[in-house]
Amino acid sequence: MALVATATYSVERSTAAPSFNGDQVPQIDGWRADFSEDFTAASVNDQNWGPYGWGYQPVGNGAMGVYRPENTTISNGTLNLTYAYRDGQWTSAGVSGAPLFTAAGGRWEFRVRQPRAAGLGYAFLLWPAGDKWPPEIDIAEGNSNSRTVSSFYHFRTADGRERLDASRQVDDPWVWNTYGVIIEADELIFTHNGEPHSRIALDTPEKRAVVSERMWIGFQIGVMDPNAPEAEWFETVKGGVPNAETPASGTVQIDWVAHYVRDPAASGDARSDGGGGSRSDGTGDLASGDGTTATDSGGAAGGETSRSGSGDVADDQGRTRGDQGRTSGDHLWNRLREFAAGERPGLPYSVYDR
């Protein structure tokens, strides 16, 4: 993995501290936000957020239809991932934060609202910036029609690849909820509305490798196919077409996303969070307030990049129009399949090959 230049992010804070599940990025005692995005831009800039689907590629792995970049939009301060049934075909959405920000360790939080749609799968995760999988941290994953929200940690062992699971019940996933993960030196702590709900011990060197791994955040949805071989593991769309339980279109909304590092000056807590964040395109610091960028250059996770005076990014970024990080085409839906299988009583943690 190429080295990434370290950058510092300044985050504008409200004078009145918002609630943790409010519409402003919260201040968290003992933590300092080194990155935040509240989606106030007029539209998606694929130099910051990379929508999936520039080639209209199939979603696959149990999901119907194709990704389309126009299904990823920004409006009224939210990032919108829309599924839709058009001309006899389902379309879905996904987006990668790789162009904007990567970080090792620390704390990620984001606020999301699900639509009421049976058979709509989702996966919100951290993926390695070097695109060498594993590790992978699935912060929140499941079906929009279910109150069960699962979390996974995928890591490599001498014998192969392994997964550890956690889950919680959410009273109402169809209102705003905030999900997150804290990557400590010795454990992963999954959070819901700011409160820890599950912990996974990083008690071996293989598990602890994620602490120093620079990762980006991604969000993806897909409409699950009742005729797919994987259908036995998923809630699917009845008949494969829109119906009363699965409207012809719906949207997963993301209000904000933020990354934090420990702030010893505020909390007296010197515990390591594994590292800070940086622009993955190497373009330098993110200014507060107006979202403009400085011109400092640095190494990029997917290849060296440069920014011209017009704001264009060179073509050697090691990605294809926002589809970076989607190795083997649909890794998230492999995770969804395992999630469903893992719910069966008595099944152990899975060891699998992609």
Secondary structure, 3 states (H helix, E strand, C coil): CCCCCCCCCCCCCCCCCCCCCCCCCCCCCCEEEEEEECCCCCCCCCCCCEECCCCCCEEECCEEEEECHHHEEEECCEEEEEEEEECCEEEECEEECCCCCEEECEEEEEEEECCCCCCEEEEEEEEECCCCCCCEEEEEEEECCCCEEEEEEEEEECCEEEEEEEEEECCCCCCCEEEEEEECCCEEEEEECCEEEEEEECCCHHHHHHHHCEEEEEEEEEEECCCCHHHHHCCCCHHHCCCCCCCCEEEEEEEEEEEEEECHHHHCCCCCCCCCEECCCCCCCECCCCCCECCCCCCCCCCCCCECCCCCECCCCCCCCCCCCCCCCCHHHHHHHHHHHHCCCCCCCCECCC
